[in-house]
């Protein structure tokens, strides 16, 4: 990742500098990051080891304590490009889909949070109470994922 250049405040995308030589390098770096972050999807994760044969454009969530080429990059999104690995730190409120299981994850408090499980009504003789609890749990999950807003 280019570290000695001007960068955007949210995702540190590299900016062109006045009278900069080889502007295409900086511009292409920014486009590669935008390509991965515009509608983010990761193959899997968080995982601690890089995949054996990644393809340009694929992304993963990097686990804490990751090794190999991902050493020291825990908590980031690893993006495979033709030029190697790029790493981006997620921001609070960011949403991403995990392709391995279709889960929609959101980044909160330094962690990727997955969807909450909705318990099925079970036991008891009062169906109405169980149905209300199940509906409340469903509404809570829909609200947490931004699908609808309650209250």
Secondary structure, DSSP 8 states (H G I E B T S, - for coil): ---SS-B-TTT--B---TT-S-HHHHHHHHHHHHHHHTT-EESSEEESS--TT--TT-EEEE-TT--GGGTT-TTEEEEEETTEEEEEE--TT-EEEETTTTEEEEEETTEEE---------SSS-HHHHHHHHHHHHHHHHHHTTSS---
